């Protein structure tokens, strides 16, 4: 595997970041998780847009332009002969002193890893997942805005541990007001009648790329889409529930906190959206090999 670091490509064993990098010392940095399908990088522009938004929000000046960042991703895929894979793009604040002040970090580092995709077992998609609400709430906007895809994922990691301790793969995270925010690495949707609902950014959701694709696909197929405040009660009484994310794509939830959702199997709206999503991922994206 060839890993891109600051304009050069390194073998996996030589791909290293300093222990003085504030990305490690303080989680000071940002990232994107991107996917390639069928020789194309899916929604690359949107991922780089979000990276720039995260950077702006943490006052990190990116060392590459938008176009250069896109090229670095595509070129890393090409060098690793990726057709279907997972791309991790991260930007750290860079090497500094032991103090947390970022003004001691001279230059941010850009890393691109393009690897084979570790897929969830097919069984999860066929049967749907059993998930639980966890005690750890999503970060407060006023503390660390969940819209920032920062390298500081401890909030999500703790929720993931709590889900795992409860025997589940994913966790429903509430915000500090008790409304549903999202899961640890996925956005959440419910279906009730002809309406799709998903928590708003103000409720603590990440502006998920898959979330937006699903909203667009749903509208195209005549469903209404809303972003109301959702409580756990709304999840329990939903017809269907599913999660969206670059890794999971669209995955059905059939049990939440012991309550069976709808029929207890992946529902027709979810299955319809999965089909449309698959068609889109296979036929669109930034070409790697042209
Ligand atoms: N919420 C959070 C907190 C995320 O990190 C999503 C929602 C879904 O967004 P996209 O843009 O992917 O549709 C994410 C992104 C992992 C992993 O290993 C998950 C994500 C990113 C990186 C790694 O589970 N999900």
py3Dmol code that shows the C-alpha trace and the ligand (Angstrom):
import py3Dmol

protein = """\
ATOM      1  CA  UNK A   1       0.000   0.000   0.000  1.00  0.00           C
ATOM      2  CA  UNK A   2       1.221   3.510  -0.885  1.00  0.00           C
ATOM      3  CA  UNK A   3       0.208   6.269   1.489  1.00  0.00           C
ATOM      4  CA  UNK A   4       0.211   9.937   0.559  1.00  0.00           C
ATOM      5  CA  UNK A   5       1.758  12.292   3.099  1.00  0.00           C
ATOM      6  CA  UNK A   6       2.353  15.922   2.149  1.00  0.00           C
ATOM      7  CA  UNK A   7       2.935  15.320  -1.534  1.00  0.00           C
ATOM      8  CA  UNK A   8       5.004  12.119  -1.261  1.00  0.00           C
ATOM      9  CA  UNK A   9       4.045   8.445  -1.288  1.00  0.00           C
ATOM     10  CA  UNK A  10       5.315   6.078   1.383  1.00  0.00           C
ATOM     11  CA  UNK A  11       5.113   2.331   1.987  1.00  0.00           C
ATOM     12  CA  UNK A  12       2.864   1.443   4.872  1.00  0.00           C
ATOM     13  CA  UNK A  13       5.777   0.769   7.241  1.00  0.00           C
ATOM     14  CA  UNK A  14       7.331   4.154   6.495  1.00  0.00           C
ATOM     15  CA  UNK A  15       4.106   6.168   6.542  1.00  0.00           C
ATOM     16  CA  UNK A  16       4.549   8.017   9.826  1.00  0.00           C
ATOM     17  CA  UNK A  17       3.470  11.182  11.573  1.00  0.00           C
ATOM     18  CA  UNK A  18       5.493  12.820  14.348  1.00  0.00           C
ATOM     19  CA  UNK A  19       4.509  12.280  17.975  1.00  0.00           C
ATOM     20  CA  UNK A  20       4.653  16.093  18.215  1.00  0.00           C
ATOM     21  CA  UNK A  21       1.874  16.462  15.648  1.00  0.00           C
ATOM     22  CA  UNK A  22      -1.093  18.139  17.322  1.00  0.00           C
ATOM     23  CA  UNK A  23      -3.381  15.765  15.468  1.00  0.00           C
ATOM     24  CA  UNK A  24      -2.068  13.121  17.872  1.00  0.00           C
ATOM     25  CA  UNK A  25      -1.379  15.299  20.916  1.00  0.00           C
ATOM     26  CA  UNK A  26      -4.763  17.054  20.917  1.00  0.00           C
ATOM     27  CA  UNK A  27      -6.957  15.510  18.235  1.00  0.00           C
ATOM     28  CA  UNK A  28      -6.406  18.826  16.488  1.00  0.00           C
ATOM     29  CA  UNK A  29      -7.263  18.156  12.874  1.00  0.00           C
ATOM     30  CA  UNK A  30     -10.031  17.079  10.521  1.00  0.00           C
ATOM     31  CA  UNK A  31     -10.854  14.128   8.301  1.00  0.00           C
ATOM     32  CA  UNK A  32     -13.085  12.612   5.650  1.00  0.00           C
ATOM     33  CA  UNK A  33     -14.118   9.025   4.996  1.00  0.00           C
ATOM     34  CA  UNK A  34     -14.724   8.583   1.260  1.00  0.00           C
ATOM     35  CA  UNK A  35     -15.606   5.602  -0.872  1.00  0.00           C
ATOM     36  CA  UNK A  36     -14.727   4.419  -4.368  1.00  0.00           C
ATOM     37  CA  UNK A  37     -17.084   2.259  -6.401  1.00  0.00           C
ATOM     38  CA  UNK A  38     -16.380   0.706  -9.747  1.00  0.00           C
ATOM     39  CA  UNK A  39     -13.306   2.860 -10.474  1.00  0.00           C
ATOM     40  CA  UNK A  40     -14.921   6.124  -9.414  1.00  0.00           C
ATOM     41  CA  UNK A  41     -14.733   8.191  -6.236  1.00  0.00           C
ATOM     42  CA  UNK A  42     -18.269   8.776  -5.033  1.00  0.00           C
ATOM     43  CA  UNK A  43     -19.247  12.385  -4.211  1.00  0.00           C
ATOM     44  CA  UNK A  44     -15.613  13.471  -4.075  1.00  0.00           C
ATOM     45  CA  UNK A  45     -16.385  17.161  -4.560  1.00  0.00           C
ATOM     46  CA  UNK A  46     -18.899  17.082  -1.690  1.00  0.00           C
ATOM     47  CA  UNK A  47     -16.384  15.416   0.648  1.00  0.00           C
ATOM     48  CA  UNK A  48     -13.698  17.986  -0.186  1.00  0.00           C
ATOM     49  CA  UNK A  49     -16.252  20.782   0.271  1.00  0.00           C
ATOM     50  CA  UNK A  50     -17.014  19.441   3.747  1.00  0.00           C
ATOM     51  CA  UNK A  51     -13.280  19.153   4.523  1.00  0.00           C
ATOM     52  CA  UNK A  52     -12.854  22.830   3.626  1.00  0.00           C
ATOM     53  CA  UNK A  53     -15.828  23.736   5.821  1.00  0.00           C
ATOM     54  CA  UNK A  54     -14.374  21.786   8.755  1.00  0.00           C
ATOM     55  CA  UNK A  55     -10.985  23.471   8.175  1.00  0.00           C
ATOM     56  CA  UNK A  56     -12.490  26.919   8.091  1.00  0.00           C
ATOM     57  CA  UNK A  57     -14.384  26.319  11.240  1.00  0.00           C
ATOM     58  CA  UNK A  58     -11.273  25.292  13.205  1.00  0.00           C
ATOM     59  CA  UNK A  59      -9.122  28.059  11.643  1.00  0.00           C
ATOM     60  CA  UNK A  60      -6.926  25.563   9.840  1.00  0.00           C
ATOM     61  CA  UNK A  61      -5.508  26.851   6.608  1.00  0.00           C
ATOM     62  CA  UNK A  62      -5.306  23.938   4.180  1.00  0.00           C
ATOM     63  CA  UNK A  63      -1.996  23.632   2.336  1.00  0.00           C
ATOM     64  CA  UNK A  64      -3.699  22.408  -0.878  1.00  0.00           C
ATOM     65  CA  UNK A  65      -6.390  23.971  -3.029  1.00  0.00           C
ATOM     66  CA  UNK A  66      -9.735  22.229  -3.524  1.00  0.00           C
ATOM     67  CA  UNK A  67      -8.596  20.916  -6.934  1.00  0.00           C
ATOM     68  CA  UNK A  68      -5.242  19.735  -5.545  1.00  0.00           C
ATOM     69  CA  UNK A  69      -6.985  17.947  -2.691  1.00  0.00           C
ATOM     70  CA  UNK A  70      -9.245  16.152  -5.187  1.00  0.00           C
ATOM     71  CA  UNK A  71      -6.210  15.197  -7.273  1.00  0.00           C
ATOM     72  CA  UNK A  72      -4.351  13.842  -4.220  1.00  0.00           C
ATOM     73  CA  UNK A  73      -7.294  11.535  -3.461  1.00  0.00           C
ATOM     74  CA  UNK A  74      -7.655  10.297  -7.038  1.00  0.00           C
ATOM     75  CA  UNK A  75      -3.900   9.813  -7.471  1.00  0.00           C
ATOM     76  CA  UNK A  76      -3.635   7.836  -4.217  1.00  0.00           C
ATOM     77  CA  UNK A  77      -6.423   5.551  -5.440  1.00  0.00           C
ATOM     78  CA  UNK A  78      -4.655   5.133  -8.778  1.00  0.00           C
ATOM     79  CA  UNK A  79      -1.319   4.238  -7.191  1.00  0.00           C
ATOM     80  CA  UNK A  80      -3.036   1.640  -5.046  1.00  0.00           C
ATOM     81  CA  UNK A  81      -5.057   0.258  -7.980  1.00  0.00           C
ATOM     82  CA  UNK A  82      -8.280   0.870  -6.116  1.00  0.00           C
ATOM     83  CA  UNK A  83     -11.551   0.275  -7.957  1.00  0.00           C
ATOM     84  CA  UNK A  84     -13.720  -0.352  -4.898  1.00  0.00           C
ATOM     85  CA  UNK A  85     -12.316   0.918  -1.647  1.00  0.00           C
ATOM     86  CA  UNK A  86     -12.298   3.189   1.333  1.00  0.00           C
ATOM     87  CA  UNK A  87     -10.344   6.423   1.397  1.00  0.00           C
ATOM     88  CA  UNK A  88      -9.329   8.175   4.588  1.00  0.00           C
ATOM     89  CA  UNK A  89      -8.263  11.758   4.087  1.00  0.00           C
ATOM     90  CA  UNK A  90      -6.965  13.620   7.082  1.00  0.00           C
ATOM     91  CA  UNK A  91      -5.371  16.924   7.806  1.00  0.00           C
ATOM     92  CA  UNK A  92      -3.558  17.427  11.077  1.00  0.00           C
ATOM     93  CA  UNK A  93      -2.593  20.772  12.610  1.00  0.00           C
ATOM     94  CA  UNK A  94       1.006  19.659  12.136  1.00  0.00           C
ATOM     95  CA  UNK A  95       4.124  19.379  14.260  1.00  0.00           C
ATOM     96  CA  UNK A  96       4.244  21.774  17.202  1.00  0.00           C
ATOM     97  CA  UNK A  97       5.430  21.994  20.771  1.00  0.00           C
ATOM     98  CA  UNK A  98       3.922  20.122  23.724  1.00  0.00           C
ATOM     99  CA  UNK A  99       1.763  23.140  24.521  1.00  0.00           C
ATOM    100  CA  UNK A 100      -1.650  23.115  22.908  1.00  0.00           C
ATOM    101  CA  UNK A 101      -1.304  26.481  21.191  1.00  0.00           C
ATOM    102  CA  UNK A 102      -1.679  25.774  17.461  1.00  0.00           C
ATOM    103  CA  UNK A 103       0.307  28.854  16.487  1.00  0.00           C
ATOM    104  CA  UNK A 104       3.427  26.797  17.185  1.00  0.00           C
ATOM    105  CA  UNK A 105       2.457  24.362  14.410  1.00  0.00           C
ATOM    106  CA  UNK A 106       4.141  25.580  11.244  1.00  0.00           C
ATOM    107  CA  UNK A 107       2.436  23.487   8.608  1.00  0.00           C
ATOM    108  CA  UNK A 108      -0.561  21.164   8.555  1.00  0.00           C
ATOM    109  CA  UNK A 109      -0.016  17.639   7.241  1.00  0.00           C
ATOM    110  CA  UNK A 110      -2.257  16.017   4.652  1.00  0.00           C
ATOM    111  CA  UNK A 111      -2.557  12.218   4.649  1.00  0.00           C
ATOM    112  CA  UNK A 112      -4.483  10.052   2.196  1.00  0.00           C
ATOM    113  CA  UNK A 113      -4.930   6.311   2.760  1.00  0.00           C
ATOM    114  CA  UNK A 114      -6.758   4.280   0.109  1.00  0.00           C
ATOM    115  CA  UNK A 115      -7.523   0.743   1.168  1.00  0.00           C
ATOM    116  CA  UNK A 116      -9.843  -2.144   0.461  1.00  0.00           C
ATOM    117  CA  UNK A 117     -13.250  -1.716   2.019  1.00  0.00           C
ATOM    118  CA  UNK A 118     -14.130  -3.708   5.134  1.00  0.00           C
ATOM    119  CA  UNK A 119     -17.779  -4.374   4.518  1.00  0.00           C
ATOM    120  CA  UNK A 120     -20.364  -5.055   7.195  1.00  0.00           C
ATOM    121  CA  UNK A 121     -21.538  -8.695   6.962  1.00  0.00           C
ATOM    122  CA  UNK A 122     -24.341  -9.127   4.395  1.00  0.00           C
ATOM    123  CA  UNK A 123     -26.496 -10.596   7.169  1.00  0.00           C
ATOM    124  CA  UNK A 124     -26.739  -7.137   8.816  1.00  0.00           C
ATOM    125  CA  UNK A 125     -28.361  -5.778   5.671  1.00  0.00           C
ATOM    126  CA  UNK A 126     -30.714  -8.718   5.190  1.00  0.00           C
ATOM    127  CA  UNK A 127     -31.934  -8.884   8.784  1.00  0.00           C
ATOM    128  CA  UNK A 128     -31.416  -5.321   9.971  1.00  0.00           C
ATOM    129  CA  UNK A 129     -29.649  -4.168  13.128  1.00  0.00           C
ATOM    130  CA  UNK A 130     -30.653  -4.127  16.772  1.00  0.00           C
ATOM    131  CA  UNK A 131     -29.417  -0.859  18.315  1.00  0.00           C
ATOM    132  CA  UNK A 132     -29.628   0.948  21.658  1.00  0.00           C
ATOM    133  CA  UNK A 133     -29.625   4.482  22.987  1.00  0.00           C
ATOM    134  CA  UNK A 134     -26.478   5.137  24.993  1.00  0.00           C
ATOM    135  CA  UNK A 135     -25.869   7.439  27.982  1.00  0.00           C
ATOM    136  CA  UNK A 136     -23.122   9.501  26.314  1.00  0.00           C
ATOM    137  CA  UNK A 137     -24.806  12.442  24.573  1.00  0.00           C
ATOM    138  CA  UNK A 138     -23.535  14.086  21.406  1.00  0.00           C
ATOM    139  CA  UNK A 139     -21.176  17.034  21.864  1.00  0.00           C
ATOM    140  CA  UNK A 140     -22.771  20.413  22.516  1.00  0.00           C
ATOM    141  CA  UNK A 141     -22.610  22.887  19.634  1.00  0.00           C
ATOM    142  CA  UNK A 142     -21.259  25.436  22.012  1.00  0.00           C
ATOM    143  CA  UNK A 143     -18.437  23.066  23.027  1.00  0.00           C
ATOM    144  CA  UNK A 144     -17.417  21.141  19.906  1.00  0.00           C
ATOM    145  CA  UNK A 145     -19.876  21.416  17.044  1.00  0.00           C
ATOM    146  CA  UNK A 146     -20.812  17.938  15.743  1.00  0.00           C
ATOM    147  CA  UNK A 147     -20.883  19.396  12.207  1.00  0.00           C
ATOM    148  CA  UNK A 148     -17.081  19.576  12.324  1.00  0.00           C
ATOM    149  CA  UNK A 149     -15.547  16.300  11.203  1.00  0.00           C
ATOM    150  CA  UNK A 150     -12.650  16.671  13.599  1.00  0.00           C
ATOM    151  CA  UNK A 151     -10.001  14.165  14.649  1.00  0.00           C
ATOM    152  CA  UNK A 152     -11.454  14.415  18.139  1.00  0.00           C
ATOM    153  CA  UNK A 153     -13.865  11.475  18.002  1.00  0.00           C
ATOM    154  CA  UNK A 154     -13.750  10.473  21.656  1.00  0.00           C
ATOM    155  CA  UNK A 155     -17.406  11.429  22.076  1.00  0.00           C
ATOM    156  CA  UNK A 156     -18.330   8.930  19.348  1.00  0.00           C
ATOM    157  CA  UNK A 157     -15.832   6.313  20.522  1.00  0.00           C
ATOM    158  CA  UNK A 158     -17.329   6.312  24.037  1.00  0.00           C
ATOM    159  CA  UNK A 159     -20.822   5.892  22.600  1.00  0.00           C
ATOM    160  CA  UNK A 160     -19.564   3.044  20.407  1.00  0.00           C
ATOM    161  CA  UNK A 161     -18.075   1.299  23.455  1.00  0.00           C
ATOM    162  CA  UNK A 162     -21.400   1.655  25.261  1.00  0.00           C
ATOM    163  CA  UNK A 163     -23.218   0.161  22.256  1.00  0.00           C
ATOM    164  CA  UNK A 164     -20.747  -2.728  22.132  1.00  0.00           C
ATOM    165  CA  UNK A 165     -21.102  -3.298  25.891  1.00  0.00           C
ATOM    166  CA  UNK A 166     -24.837  -3.558  25.289  1.00  0.00           C
ATOM    167  CA  UNK A 167     -24.237  -6.161  22.574  1.00  0.00           C
ATOM    168  CA  UNK A 168     -24.977  -3.766  19.689  1.00  0.00           C
ATOM    169  CA  UNK A 169     -23.116  -2.538  16.619  1.00  0.00           C
ATOM    170  CA  UNK A 170     -24.384   1.014  16.727  1.00  0.00           C
ATOM    171  CA  UNK A 171     -25.657   3.545  19.253  1.00  0.00           C
ATOM    172  CA  UNK A 172     -28.409   6.125  19.060  1.00  0.00           C
ATOM    173  CA  UNK A 173     -26.907   9.313  20.482  1.00  0.00           C
ATOM    174  CA  UNK A 174     -29.197  11.984  21.894  1.00  0.00           C
ATOM    175  CA  UNK A 175     -28.292  15.645  22.193  1.00  0.00           C
ATOM    176  CA  UNK A 176     -28.141  17.464  25.505  1.00  0.00           C
ATOM    177  CA  UNK A 177     -31.869  18.298  25.221  1.00  0.00           C
ATOM    178  CA  UNK A 178     -32.777  14.640  24.832  1.00  0.00           C
ATOM    179  CA  UNK A 179     -33.595  14.747  21.116  1.00  0.00           C
ATOM    180  CA  UNK A 180     -32.114  12.190  18.740  1.00  0.00           C
ATOM    181  CA  UNK A 181     -28.906  13.470  17.103  1.00  0.00           C
ATOM    182  CA  UNK A 182     -27.308  10.628  15.132  1.00  0.00           C
ATOM    183  CA  UNK A 183     -25.321   7.428  15.608  1.00  0.00           C
ATOM    184  CA  UNK A 184     -21.582   7.162  16.258  1.00  0.00           C
ATOM    185  CA  UNK A 185     -20.615   7.165  12.578  1.00  0.00           C
ATOM    186  CA  UNK A 186     -23.923   7.311  10.744  1.00  0.00           C
ATOM    187  CA  UNK A 187     -26.960   9.561  10.341  1.00  0.00           C
ATOM    188  CA  UNK A 188     -30.379   8.248  11.332  1.00  0.00           C
ATOM    189  CA  UNK A 189     -33.692   8.326   9.445  1.00  0.00           C
ATOM    190  CA  UNK A 190     -37.186   7.151  10.233  1.00  0.00           C
ATOM    191  CA  UNK A 191     -40.076   6.451   7.897  1.00  0.00           C
ATOM    192  CA  UNK A 192     -43.645   7.121   9.013  1.00  0.00           C
ATOM    193  CA  UNK A 193     -46.280   6.810   6.309  1.00  0.00           C
ATOM    194  CA  UNK A 194     -45.037   8.735   3.308  1.00  0.00           C
ATOM    195  CA  UNK A 195     -42.602  10.855   5.268  1.00  0.00           C
ATOM    196  CA  UNK A 196     -38.912  10.503   5.929  1.00  0.00           C
ATOM    197  CA  UNK A 197     -37.561  12.326   8.982  1.00  0.00           C
ATOM    198  CA  UNK A 198     -33.991  12.867  10.048  1.00  0.00           C
ATOM    199  CA  UNK A 199     -32.455  15.057  12.793  1.00  0.00           C
ATOM    200  CA  UNK A 200     -31.289  18.486  11.672  1.00  0.00           C
ATOM    201  CA  UNK A 201     -27.766  19.796  11.996  1.00  0.00           C
ATOM    202  CA  UNK A 202     -29.028  21.950  14.853  1.00  0.00           C
ATOM    203  CA  UNK A 203     -30.063  18.731  16.639  1.00  0.00           C
ATOM    204  CA  UNK A 204     -26.475  17.473  16.412  1.00  0.00           C
ATOM    205  CA  UNK A 205     -26.329  15.598  13.116  1.00  0.00           C
ATOM    206  CA  UNK A 206     -23.291  15.643  10.882  1.00  0.00           C
ATOM    207  CA  UNK A 207     -24.008  17.017   7.427  1.00  0.00           C
ATOM    208  CA  UNK A 208     -23.673  13.489   6.042  1.00  0.00           C
ATOM    209  CA  UNK A 209     -22.940  13.058   2.364  1.00  0.00           C
ATOM    210  CA  UNK A 210     -24.997   9.847   2.278  1.00  0.00           C
ATOM    211  CA  UNK A 211     -27.729  11.635   4.256  1.00  0.00           C
ATOM    212  CA  UNK A 212     -28.002  14.269   1.519  1.00  0.00           C
ATOM    213  CA  UNK A 213     -27.991  11.660  -1.268  1.00  0.00           C
ATOM    214  CA  UNK A 214     -30.819   9.793   0.483  1.00  0.00           C
ATOM    215  CA  UNK A 215     -32.817  13.010   0.985  1.00  0.00           C
ATOM    216  CA  UNK A 216     -32.497  13.756  -2.749  1.00  0.00           C
ATOM    217  CA  UNK A 217     -33.411  10.199  -3.782  1.00  0.00           C
ATOM    218  CA  UNK A 218     -36.400  10.194  -1.436  1.00  0.00           C
ATOM    219  CA  UNK A 219     -37.730  13.484  -2.818  1.00  0.00           C
ATOM    220  CA  UNK A 220     -37.289  12.197  -6.371  1.00  0.00           C
ATOM    221  CA  UNK A 221     -39.417   9.191  -5.531  1.00  0.00           C
ATOM    222  CA  UNK A 222     -42.228  11.335  -4.131  1.00  0.00           C
ATOM    223  CA  UNK A 223     -41.586  11.000  -0.410  1.00  0.00           C
ATOM    224  CA  UNK A 224     -41.665  14.063   1.792  1.00  0.00           C
ATOM    225  CA  UNK A 225     -38.574  14.753   3.868  1.00  0.00           C
ATOM    226  CA  UNK A 226     -38.561  16.680   7.137  1.00  0.00           C
ATOM    227  CA  UNK A 227     -35.977  17.513   9.800  1.00  0.00           C
ATOM    228  CA  UNK A 228     -38.067  17.742  12.978  1.00  0.00           C
ATOM    229  CA  UNK A 229     -36.852  17.246  16.507  1.00  0.00           C
ATOM    230  CA  UNK A 230     -37.143  13.504  17.081  1.00  0.00           C
ATOM    231  CA  UNK A 231     -37.490  11.771  20.430  1.00  0.00           C
ATOM    232  CA  UNK A 232     -36.869   8.107  21.194  1.00  0.00           C
ATOM    233  CA  UNK A 233     -40.658   7.697  21.164  1.00  0.00           C
ATOM    234  CA  UNK A 234     -40.707   8.750  17.487  1.00  0.00           C
ATOM    235  CA  UNK A 235     -38.168   6.016  16.733  1.00  0.00           C
ATOM    236  CA  UNK A 236     -40.154   3.367  18.614  1.00  0.00           C
ATOM    237  CA  UNK A 237     -43.374   4.071  16.706  1.00  0.00           C
ATOM    238  CA  UNK A 238     -41.756   4.474  13.266  1.00  0.00           C
ATOM    239  CA  UNK A 239     -42.703   2.184  10.370  1.00  0.00           C
ATOM    240  CA  UNK A 240     -39.043   1.881   9.422  1.00  0.00           C
ATOM    241  CA  UNK A 241     -35.701   3.140  10.619  1.00  0.00           C
ATOM    242  CA  UNK A 242     -32.358   3.151   8.816  1.00  0.00           C
ATOM    243  CA  UNK A 243     -28.864   4.591   9.136  1.00  0.00           C
ATOM    244  CA  UNK A 244     -26.787   6.213   6.427  1.00  0.00           C
ATOM    245  CA  UNK A 245     -23.039   6.614   6.149  1.00  0.00           C
ATOM    246  CA  UNK A 246     -20.184   6.202   3.732  1.00  0.00           C
ATOM    247  CA  UNK A 247     -19.175   2.902   5.313  1.00  0.00           C
ATOM    248  CA  UNK A 248     -22.587   1.403   6.087  1.00  0.00           C
ATOM    249  CA  UNK A 249     -24.355   2.977   3.062  1.00  0.00           C
ATOM    250  CA  UNK A 250     -28.024   2.412   4.048  1.00  0.00           C
ATOM    251  CA  UNK A 251     -28.689  -0.109   6.784  1.00  0.00           C
ATOM    252  CA  UNK A 252     -32.021  -0.973   8.339  1.00  0.00           C
ATOM    253  CA  UNK A 253     -32.650  -0.870  12.119  1.00  0.00           C
ATOM    254  CA  UNK A 254     -35.258  -3.371  13.249  1.00  0.00           C
ATOM    255  CA  UNK A 255     -35.033  -3.080  17.010  1.00  0.00           C
ATOM    256  CA  UNK A 256     -34.292  -0.041  19.189  1.00  0.00           C
ATOM    257  CA  UNK A 257     -33.976  -0.331  22.976  1.00  0.00           C
ATOM    258  CA  UNK A 258     -35.899  -3.601  22.851  1.00  0.00           C
ATOM    259  CA  UNK A 259     -38.800  -2.219  20.776  1.00  0.00           C
ATOM    260  CA  UNK A 260     -39.372  -3.935  17.442  1.00  0.00           C
ATOM    261  CA  UNK A 261     -39.556  -1.331  14.668  1.00  0.00           C
ATOM    262  CA  UNK A 262     -42.392  -1.801  12.171  1.00  0.00           C
ATOM    263  CA  UNK A 263     -42.527  -5.349  10.897  1.00  0.00           C
ATOM    264  CA  UNK A 264     -39.143  -6.228  12.433  1.00  0.00           C
ATOM    265  CA  UNK A 265     -37.564  -6.669   9.002  1.00  0.00           C
ATOM    266  CA  UNK A 266     -36.089  -4.125   6.553  1.00  0.00           C
ATOM    267  CA  UNK A 267     -39.109  -2.242   5.161  1.00  0.00           C
ATOM    268  CA  UNK A 268     -40.144  -1.412   1.594  1.00  0.00           C
ATOM    269  CA  UNK A 269     -39.148   2.279   1.696  1.00  0.00           C
ATOM    270  CA  UNK A 270     -35.675   1.408   2.991  1.00  0.00           C
ATOM    271  CA  UNK A 271     -35.273  -1.349   0.396  1.00  0.00           C
ATOM    272  CA  UNK A 272     -36.370   1.003  -2.390  1.00  0.00           C
ATOM    273  CA  UNK A 273     -33.833   3.616  -1.306  1.00  0.00           C
ATOM    274  CA  UNK A 274     -31.066   0.994  -1.086  1.00  0.00           C
ATOM    275  CA  UNK A 275     -31.753  -0.016  -4.682  1.00  0.00           C
ATOM    276  CA  UNK A 276     -31.630   3.581  -5.927  1.00  0.00           C
ATOM    277  CA  UNK A 277     -28.522   4.278  -3.881  1.00  0.00           C
ATOM    278  CA  UNK A 278     -26.701   1.255  -5.336  1.00  0.00           C
ATOM    279  CA  UNK A 279     -27.568   2.343  -8.875  1.00  0.00           C
ATOM    280  CA  UNK A 280     -26.134   5.790  -8.159  1.00  0.00           C
ATOM    281  CA  UNK A 281     -22.901   4.605  -6.528  1.00  0.00           C
ATOM    282  CA  UNK A 282     -22.214   2.269  -9.440  1.00  0.00           C
ATOM    283  CA  UNK A 283     -22.795   4.837 -12.123  1.00  0.00           C
ATOM    284  CA  UNK A 284     -21.475   8.170 -10.822  1.00  0.00           C
ATOM    285  CA  UNK A 285     -18.384   9.716  -9.280  1.00  0.00           C
ATOM    286  CA  UNK A 286     -14.975  11.106 -10.153  1.00  0.00           C
ATOM    287  CA  UNK A 287     -13.238   8.680 -12.487  1.00  0.00           C
ATOM    288  CA  UNK A 288      -9.902   7.331 -11.176  1.00  0.00           C
ATOM    289  CA  UNK A 289      -8.494   5.815 -14.364  1.00  0.00           C
ATOM    290  CA  UNK A 290      -9.422   8.199 -17.203  1.00  0.00           C
TER     291      UNK A 290
END
"""
ligand_1 = """\
25
LIG
N -22.176 10.980 11.571
C -20.910 10.883 11.985
C -20.570 11.282 13.361
C -19.922 10.413 11.093
O -18.659 10.334 11.476
C -21.645 10.125 9.403
C -22.554 10.624 10.320
C -22.103 9.785 8.016
O -21.632 10.750 7.090
P -21.302 10.393 5.575
O -20.792 11.674 5.008
O -20.249 9.298 5.596
O -22.528 9.934 4.943
C -20.290 10.032 9.789
C -19.249 9.524 8.845
C -16.272 4.414 10.786
C -16.384 5.758 10.166
O -15.162 3.877 10.805
C -17.593 6.369 9.973
C -17.667 7.632 9.389
C -16.523 8.250 9.032
C -15.332 7.629 9.253
C -15.245 6.374 9.816
O -17.283 3.883 11.248
N -18.890 8.184 9.205
"""
view = py3Dmol.view(width=600, height=400)
view.addModel(protein, "pdb")
view.setStyle({"model": 0}, {"cartoon": {"style": "trace"}})
view.addModel(ligand_1, "xyz")
view.setStyle({"model": 1}, {"stick": {}})
view.zoomTo()
view.show()
